[in-house]
Amino acid sequence: MVSVDPELQATASEADADADADADADAEREATPQSDRRAALLRRAIALLARREQSRVELRRKLSVREDDSGLIESALDELAARDYQSDARFAEMLARTRVSDGWGPLRIAADLRAAGLDGSDAQRATGLALEHHGCDWLDVAREALRRRGPRGDMASLAQRRRAYALLQRRGFDGDAIRAALAAPRID
């Protein structure tokens, strides 16, 4: 007859209990009426939107962590959009305004908006509205970014100009805007 270590037997019993608890949670979730699951999704989405604007794609991704039924998620997202709690246009404007005020260029802003699930036309419209809101153009934004974060001193040396060019390029400005910003007199 084989003797079993009591500690090993207790650990096996705990593992069985954990597996039973997981199975019970899955069964309970399946038994939960769809309307309750939808209401829980709506509450979660509203809590996320209360913190900041979210794109539809972001919300879908975050809600899919808790819910497997994509039809239920889409239904909840449709209701949020119908109530104007969630708007991709409003999200795009908020993100573009924030990025412009932080000194980011149009290429970077467009990439951030595409990463959030928005298409190019929404990105273009949002960046135009952000510039209008701030009362500036891309040259002004590039010059301000250079003033805040660029190399100090005169831009006479080639090394300083290269650093400034690289900074503006990393921040999402195109070559024309960068050259114009470097050619403009510096105001520190």
Backbone as JSON, one array per atom type, in Angstrom:
{
  "sequence": "MVSVDPELQATASEADADADADADADAEREATPQSDRRAALLRRAIALLARREQSRVELRRKLSVREDDSGLIESALDELAARDYQSDARFAEMLARTRVSDGWGPLRIAADLRAAGLDGSDAQRATGLALEHHGCDWLDVAREALRRRGPRGDMASLAQRRRAYALLQRRGFDGDAIRAALAAPRID",
  "N": [[0.84, -1.17, 0.0], [0.49, 2.27, -0.82], [1.67, 5.14, 0.75], [0.4, 8.43, 1.21], [1.59, 11.69, 1.27], [0.42, 13.96, 3.69], [0.52, 16.79, 3.34], [0.83, 17.05, 0.57], [-1.52, 15.9, -0.27], [-3.35, 17.8, 0.74], [-2.67, 20.03, -0.79], [-3.39, 19.15, -3.33], [-6.13, 18.93, -2.93], [-6.79, 21.63, -2.57], [-6.19, 22.64, -5.12], [-8.1, 21.28, -6.63], [-10.37, 22.47, -5.56], [-10.01, 25.12, -6.37], [-10.23, 24.8, -9.16], [-12.87, 23.95, -9.31], [-14.13, 26.28, -8.4], [-13.48, 28.09, -10.47], [-14.85, 26.88, -12.59], [-17.45, 27.15, -11.61], [-17.7, 29.95, -11.64], [-17.56, 30.44, -14.39], [-19.87, 29.09, -15.22], [-21.78, 30.57, -13.85], [-21.5, 33.04, -15.1], [-22.34, 32.41, -17.66], [-24.95, 31.81, -17.04], [-25.93, 34.24, -16.27], [-28.27, 36.67, -17.1], [-28.5, 38.14, -20.37], [-29.19, 40.83, -20.45], [-28.31, 41.78, -17.98], [-25.58, 41.44, -18.22], [-25.08, 43.19, -20.32], [-25.81, 45.62, -19.13], [-23.82, 45.75, -17.19], [-21.61, 45.99, -18.87], [-22.17, 48.52, -20.0], [-21.99, 50.14, -17.71], [-19.28, 49.8, -17.09], [-18.08, 50.88, -19.4], [-18.97, 53.54, -19.27], [-17.71, 54.31, -16.93], [-15.06, 54.19, -17.81], [-15.15, 56.19, -19.77], [-15.64, 58.37, -18.19], [-13.22, 58.98, -17.11], [-11.57, 59.79, -19.26], [-11.83, 60.82, -22.72], [-12.51, 58.25, -25.08], [-11.69, 56.26, -27.91], [-13.82, 54.4, -30.13], [-12.65, 51.99, -30.84], [-10.71, 51.65, -28.82], [-12.4, 51.43, -26.57], [-13.81, 49.09, -27.27], [-11.73, 47.21, -27.22], [-11.0, 47.32, -24.49], [-13.37, 46.56, -23.22], [-13.68, 44.0, -24.18], [-12.03, 42.47, -22.68], [-13.44, 41.71, -20.47], [-15.76, 40.62, -21.46], [-16.9, 38.16, -23.7], [-18.72, 38.07, -25.76], [-19.02, 39.48, -28.73], [-21.1, 40.67, -30.11], [-22.72, 41.66, -28.08], [-21.01, 43.56, -27.0], [-20.75, 45.34, -29.17], [-23.39, 46.21, -29.35], [-23.64, 47.6, -26.92], [-21.73, 49.61, -27.37], [-22.9, 50.9, -29.55], [-25.16, 51.98, -28.31], [-23.96, 53.77, -26.51], [-22.8, 55.56, -28.33], [-25.12, 56.51, -29.57], [-26.29, 57.89, -27.48], [-24.5, 59.88, -27.29], [-22.38, 59.65, -25.56], [-20.01, 58.56, -26.23], [-17.79, 59.52, -28.71], [-16.07, 59.39, -31.66], [-15.15, 61.56, -33.12], [-15.04, 63.63, -31.21], [-13.16, 62.51, -29.48], [-10.93, 62.47, -31.21], [-10.51, 65.23, -31.62], [-9.9, 66.04, -28.99], [-7.54, 64.58, -28.49], [-5.87, 65.57, -30.52], [-5.75, 68.33, -29.88], [-4.47, 68.22, -27.4], [-2.01, 67.07, -28.12], [-1.0, 69.01, -29.92], [-0.71, 71.21, -28.18], [1.29, 70.17, -26.61], [3.42, 70.24, -28.29], [3.74, 68.46, -30.45], [4.06, 67.2, -33.8], [2.3, 67.14, -37.03], [2.55, 64.63, -38.31], [3.1, 62.81, -36.27], [0.81, 63.14, -34.67], [-1.2, 62.29, -36.41], [-0.42, 59.6, -36.65], [-0.81, 58.74, -34.0], [-3.59, 59.01, -33.83], [-4.39, 57.18, -35.8], [-3.47, 54.86, -34.58], [-5.26, 54.74, -32.52], [-7.44, 53.89, -33.83], [-8.72, 55.51, -35.71], [-9.53, 56.97, -38.9], [-7.69, 58.51, -41.68], [-8.98, 60.89, -42.59], [-10.46, 61.79, -40.4], [-8.35, 62.35, -38.69], [-7.02, 64.4, -40.04], [-8.99, 66.42, -40.03], [-9.3, 66.8, -37.28], [-6.73, 67.68, -36.49], [-6.61, 70.07, -37.88], [-8.68, 71.5, -36.6], [-7.55, 71.63, -34.06], [-5.28, 73.24, -34.45], [-6.59, 75.58, -35.21], [-7.96, 76.11, -32.85], [-5.82, 76.72, -31.13], [-4.85, 78.87, -32.44], [-2.67, 79.01, -34.27], [-0.04, 77.91, -36.55], [1.66, 75.1, -38.15], [4.34, 75.8, -38.26], [4.6, 77.6, -36.13], [4.09, 75.84, -34.01], [6.23, 74.05, -34.28], [8.4, 75.8, -33.87], [7.91, 76.55, -31.22], [8.16, 74.05, -29.94], [10.84, 73.61, -30.43], [11.92, 75.76, -29.03], [11.2, 75.08, -26.39], [12.29, 72.46, -25.99], [14.53, 72.15, -27.49], [18.05, 72.35, -28.5], [20.14, 74.58, -26.64], [21.38, 77.93, -27.01], [23.17, 79.42, -29.81], [22.28, 78.56, -33.19], [24.26, 78.13, -34.95], [26.26, 76.23, -35.2], [26.84, 73.13, -36.86], [26.34, 70.76, -35.51], [24.5, 71.54, -33.51], [22.34, 72.28, -35.13], [21.75, 69.83, -36.33], [20.94, 68.34, -34.08], [18.64, 69.78, -33.39], [17.12, 69.41, -35.71], [16.76, 66.62, -35.65], [15.31, 66.38, -33.27], [12.86, 67.7, -33.9], [12.04, 66.11, -36.0], [11.63, 63.63, -34.72], [9.47, 64.39, -33.21], [7.47, 64.54, -35.03], [7.29, 66.32, -37.21], [7.34, 67.44, -40.6], [9.89, 67.64, -43.22], [9.85, 70.19, -44.51], [8.6, 71.91, -42.62], [10.41, 71.68, -40.56], [12.8, 72.72, -41.65], [11.94, 75.35, -42.09], [11.41, 76.18, -39.46], [13.97, 76.06, -38.39], [15.21, 77.98, -39.9], [13.98, 80.31, -39.14], [14.31, 83.18, -37.03], [15.51, 82.71, -33.7], [13.63, 82.93, -30.73], [14.15, 83.24, -27.5]],
  "CA": [[0.0, 0.0, 0.0], [1.28, 3.47, -0.96], [1.23, 6.19, 1.67], [0.37, 9.75, 0.58], [1.98, 12.77, 2.16], [-0.76, 14.77, 3.99], [0.65, 18.12, 2.74], [0.59, 16.89, -0.86], [-2.94, 15.64, -0.42], [-4.03, 19.07, 0.99], [-2.42, 20.88, -1.96], [-4.22, 18.62, -4.42], [-7.52, 19.29, -2.61], [-6.93, 23.07, -2.85], [-6.2, 22.81, -6.58], [-9.42, 20.84, -7.08], [-11.34, 23.48, -5.13], [-9.83, 26.28, -7.27], [-10.78, 24.44, -10.47], [-14.32, 23.96, -9.17], [-14.55, 27.68, -8.29], [-13.41, 28.65, -11.81], [-15.96, 26.32, -13.36], [-18.67, 27.77, -11.09], [-17.73, 31.34, -12.12], [-17.92, 30.38, -15.81], [-21.28, 28.7, -15.33], [-22.58, 31.7, -13.38], [-21.46, 34.07, -16.13], [-23.21, 31.96, -18.74], [-26.32, 31.83, -16.57], [-26.34, 35.62, -16.07], [-29.04, 37.13, -18.25], [-27.78, 39.02, -21.28], [-29.45, 42.23, -20.11], [-27.45, 42.13, -16.86], [-24.22, 41.55, -18.75], [-25.06, 44.43, -21.11], [-25.82, 46.73, -18.17], [-22.49, 45.78, -16.59], [-20.74, 46.56, -19.9], [-22.44, 49.95, -20.09], [-21.42, 50.79, -16.52], [-17.82, 49.79, -17.24], [-17.74, 51.83, -20.46], [-19.21, 54.89, -18.76], [-16.63, 54.58, -15.98], [-13.86, 54.49, -18.61], [-15.34, 57.48, -20.43], [-15.61, 59.42, -17.18], [-11.81, 59.32, -16.88], [-11.12, 60.54, -20.43], [-12.46, 60.39, -23.98], [-11.96, 57.0, -25.61], [-12.19, 55.92, -29.24], [-14.64, 53.19, -30.14], [-11.73, 50.85, -30.9], [-10.15, 51.49, -27.47], [-13.44, 50.9, -25.69], [-14.07, 47.69, -27.65], [-10.61, 46.41, -26.71], [-11.05, 47.27, -23.03], [-14.55, 45.81, -22.8], [-13.55, 42.6, -24.57], [-11.3, 41.77, -21.62], [-14.42, 41.19, -19.51], [-16.91, 40.03, -22.14], [-16.53, 37.46, -24.92], [-19.76, 38.23, -26.78], [-18.75, 40.71, -29.48], [-22.39, 41.3, -30.43], [-23.14, 42.4, -26.9], [-20.13, 44.73, -26.9], [-21.14, 46.28, -30.24], [-24.69, 46.78, -28.95], [-23.37, 48.59, -25.87], [-21.03, 50.73, -28.0], [-23.9, 51.62, -30.35], [-25.99, 52.78, -27.39], [-23.14, 54.88, -26.02], [-22.68, 56.53, -29.42], [-26.45, 57.12, -29.77], [-26.49, 58.84, -26.37], [-23.4, 60.84, -27.43], [-21.4, 59.49, -24.49], [-18.76, 58.24, -26.91], [-17.73, 60.1, -30.04], [-14.72, 59.35, -32.21], [-14.78, 62.93, -33.52], [-14.68, 64.36, -29.98], [-11.91, 61.92, -29.05], [-9.87, 62.93, -32.11], [-10.25, 66.64, -31.32], [-9.23, 66.12, -27.69], [-6.18, 64.08, -28.62], [-5.1, 66.5, -31.36], [-5.49, 69.56, -29.11], [-3.46, 67.91, -26.39], [-0.72, 66.86, -28.78], [-0.52, 70.3, -30.44], [-0.24, 72.03, -27.05], [2.53, 69.56, -26.11], [4.48, 70.45, -29.26], [3.89, 67.35, -31.39], [3.8, 67.56, -35.18], [1.15, 66.51, -37.68], [2.78, 63.22, -38.63], [2.96, 62.05, -35.02], [-0.59, 63.2, -34.25], [-1.94, 61.39, -37.31], [-0.07, 58.23, -36.27], [-1.5, 58.44, -32.73], [-5.01, 58.84, -34.12], [-4.56, 55.9, -36.5], [-3.28, 53.81, -33.58], [-6.48, 54.69, -31.72], [-8.5, 53.33, -34.65], [-9.4, 56.51, -36.53], [-8.98, 57.04, -40.26], [-6.92, 59.7, -42.02], [-9.8, 62.1, -42.73], [-10.74, 62.26, -39.03], [-7.1, 62.89, -38.15], [-6.77, 65.7, -40.68], [-9.97, 67.39, -39.54], [-9.0, 67.07, -35.87], [-5.53, 68.51, -36.36], [-6.98, 71.42, -38.34], [-9.43, 72.15, -35.52], [-6.63, 71.89, -32.95], [-4.49, 74.43, -34.8], [-7.51, 76.72, -35.15], [-8.21, 76.35, -31.42], [-4.63, 77.34, -30.55], [-4.55, 80.08, -33.19], [-1.3, 78.95, -34.77], [0.18, 76.98, -37.64], [2.66, 74.1, -37.8], [5.62, 76.48, -38.04], [4.57, 78.1, -34.75], [4.19, 74.69, -33.1], [7.61, 73.56, -34.38], [9.29, 76.77, -33.21], [7.68, 76.44, -29.77], [8.78, 72.79, -29.5], [12.28, 73.84, -30.46], [12.23, 76.67, -27.93], [11.05, 74.36, -25.12], [13.05, 71.23, -25.83], [15.68, 72.11, -28.41], [19.36, 72.73, -27.97], [20.27, 75.98, -26.23], [22.46, 78.68, -27.66], [22.95, 79.74, -31.22], [22.13, 77.41, -34.06], [25.28, 78.3, -35.99], [27.05, 75.01, -35.4], [26.17, 72.04, -37.56], [25.9, 69.8, -34.5], [23.28, 72.09, -32.9], [21.28, 72.21, -36.14], [21.39, 68.41, -36.46], [20.16, 67.98, -32.89], [17.33, 70.42, -33.51], [16.41, 68.73, -36.81], [16.38, 65.29, -35.16], [14.24, 66.57, -32.28], [11.6, 68.01, -34.58], [11.66, 64.95, -36.78], [11.07, 62.66, -33.76], [8.19, 64.9, -32.71], [6.46, 64.36, -36.06], [7.21, 67.41, -38.19], [7.94, 67.08, -41.9], [11.13, 68.34, -43.54], [9.62, 71.61, -44.82], [8.35, 72.63, -41.37], [11.66, 71.69, -39.78], [13.71, 73.7, -42.26], [11.39, 76.69, -41.84], [11.61, 76.48, -38.04], [15.41, 76.3, -38.16], [15.6, 79.22, -40.59], [13.38, 81.45, -38.45], [15.12, 83.66, -35.91], [15.1, 82.13, -32.41], [13.18, 83.82, -29.67], [14.23, 82.45, -26.26]],
  "C": [[0.89, 1.24, 0.0], [0.75, 4.52, 0.01], [1.36, 7.55, 0.97], [0.7, 10.79, 1.63], [0.77, 13.66, 2.42], [-0.68, 16.18, 3.39], [0.35, 18.08, 1.25], [-0.89, 16.67, -1.13], [-3.75, 16.93, -0.21], [-3.85, 20.01, -0.19], [-3.27, 20.44, -3.13], [-5.69, 18.98, -4.18], [-7.77, 20.76, -2.88], [-7.0, 23.33, -4.34], [-7.55, 22.38, -7.15], [-10.48, 21.87, -6.73], [-11.25, 24.72, -6.02], [-10.43, 26.01, -8.64], [-12.3, 24.45, -10.42], [-14.85, 25.38, -9.09], [-14.52, 28.36, -9.66], [-14.56, 28.16, -12.68], [-17.29, 26.93, -12.92], [-18.81, 29.2, -11.6], [-18.11, 31.38, -13.6], [-19.39, 30.04, -15.99], [-22.19, 29.85, -14.89], [-22.63, 32.81, -14.43], [-22.36, 33.7, -17.3], [-24.67, 32.01, -18.34], [-26.84, 33.25, -16.35], [-27.1, 36.09, -17.3], [-28.25, 38.15, -19.07], [-28.0, 40.49, -20.93], [-28.59, 42.69, -18.93], [-26.01, 42.31, -17.32], [-24.07, 42.83, -19.56], [-25.02, 45.64, -20.2], [-24.45, 46.86, -17.51], [-21.47, 46.36, -17.6], [-20.92, 48.07, -20.01], [-21.85, 50.7, -18.9], [-19.9, 50.88, -16.63], [-17.38, 50.83, -18.28], [-17.91, 53.26, -19.98], [-18.13, 55.27, -17.74], [-15.33, 54.91, -16.72], [-13.97, 55.86, -19.26], [-15.34, 58.64, -19.44], [-14.18, 59.88, -16.9], [-11.26, 60.18, -18.01], [-11.9, 60.05, -21.65], [-11.76, 59.12, -24.46], [-12.5, 56.83, -27.04], [-13.01, 54.64, -29.13], [-13.76, 51.94, -30.12], [-11.12, 50.59, -29.51], [-11.18, 50.89, -26.52], [-13.72, 49.43, -26.0], [-12.98, 46.79, -27.08], [-10.7, 46.24, -25.19], [-12.24, 46.47, -22.53], [-14.43, 44.33, -23.14], [-12.73, 41.79, -23.57], [-12.29, 41.1, -20.67], [-15.58, 40.45, -20.16], [-16.47, 39.41, -23.45], [-17.5, 37.7, -26.07], [-19.57, 39.55, -27.52], [-20.04, 41.42, -29.89], [-22.91, 42.14, -29.28], [-22.3, 43.67, -26.73], [-20.52, 45.77, -27.94], [-22.47, 46.96, -29.91], [-24.5, 47.87, -27.9], [-22.68, 49.82, -26.47], [-21.98, 51.57, -28.86], [-24.77, 52.5, -29.46], [-25.21, 53.97, -26.84], [-22.99, 55.97, -27.08], [-24.01, 57.24, -29.65], [-26.75, 58.15, -28.69], [-25.45, 59.95, -26.37], [-22.46, 60.81, -26.22], [-20.02, 59.23, -25.08], [-18.84, 58.8, -28.32], [-16.28, 60.05, -30.52], [-14.24, 60.74, -32.63], [-14.32, 63.74, -32.31], [-13.35, 63.83, -29.44], [-10.75, 62.44, -29.89], [-9.51, 64.39, -31.83], [-9.5, 66.79, -30.01], [-7.77, 65.69, -27.8], [-5.32, 65.06, -29.43], [-4.79, 67.8, -30.61], [-4.4, 69.34, -28.08], [-2.07, 67.78, -27.01], [-0.15, 68.17, -29.33], [0.01, 71.15, -29.29], [1.04, 71.48, -26.44], [3.68, 69.66, -27.1], [4.73, 69.3, -30.21], [3.48, 67.81, -32.78], [2.67, 66.76, -35.8], [1.34, 65.03, -38.0], [2.59, 62.34, -37.39], [1.5, 62.02, -34.56], [-1.44, 62.27, -35.11], [-1.66, 59.93, -36.97], [-0.76, 57.83, -34.97], [-3.0, 58.21, -32.96], [-5.28, 57.54, -34.88], [-4.41, 54.75, -35.52], [-4.5, 53.66, -32.69], [-7.67, 54.21, -32.54], [-9.25, 54.31, -35.51], [-8.75, 56.59, -37.9], [-8.32, 58.39, -40.52], [-7.74, 60.97, -42.1], [-10.16, 62.67, -41.36], [-9.51, 62.92, -38.43], [-6.82, 64.27, -38.74], [-7.72, 66.77, -40.16], [-9.66, 67.78, -38.1], [-7.77, 67.94, -35.71], [-5.8, 69.94, -36.85], [-7.74, 72.18, -37.27], [-8.52, 72.49, -34.35], [-5.78, 73.12, -33.23], [-5.35, 75.68, -34.73], [-7.78, 77.1, -33.69], [-7.03, 77.09, -30.77], [-4.23, 78.62, -31.28], [-3.14, 80.13, -33.73], [-1.24, 78.06, -36.0], [1.32, 76.04, -37.25], [4.04, 74.72, -37.57], [5.69, 77.01, -36.61], [4.75, 76.96, -33.74], [5.63, 74.15, -33.09], [8.58, 74.51, -33.67], [9.14, 76.7, -31.69], [8.3, 75.16, -29.21], [10.29, 72.93, -29.45], [12.72, 74.75, -29.31], [12.2, 75.92, -26.59], [12.08, 73.25, -24.94], [14.33, 71.17, -26.65], [16.97, 72.49, -27.73], [19.42, 74.23, -27.67], [21.41, 76.64, -26.99], [22.15, 78.93, -29.12], [22.91, 78.46, -32.05], [23.16, 77.45, -35.19], [26.04, 77.01, -36.25], [26.2, 73.93, -36.06], [25.62, 71.02, -36.57], [24.59, 70.26, -33.84], [22.1, 71.98, -33.87], [20.82, 70.76, -36.34], [20.55, 67.94, -35.29], [18.74, 68.54, -32.98], [16.49, 69.73, -34.59], [15.9, 67.37, -36.33], [15.24, 65.38, -34.14], [12.89, 66.78, -32.96], [11.12, 66.84, -35.44], [11.04, 63.88, -35.89], [9.7, 63.09, -33.28], [7.13, 64.93, -33.8], [6.28, 65.51, -37.02], [7.85, 66.95, -39.49], [9.15, 67.98, -42.18], [10.93, 69.82, -43.81], [9.41, 72.43, -43.54], [9.62, 72.73, -40.53], [12.63, 72.73, -40.33], [13.24, 75.13, -42.0], [11.61, 77.1, -40.38], [13.08, 76.78, -37.74], [15.88, 77.59, -38.81], [15.07, 80.45, -39.89], [14.28, 81.89, -37.3], [14.58, 83.09, -34.59], [14.72, 83.2, -31.43], [13.17, 82.99, -28.39], [13.62, 83.16, -25.14]]
}
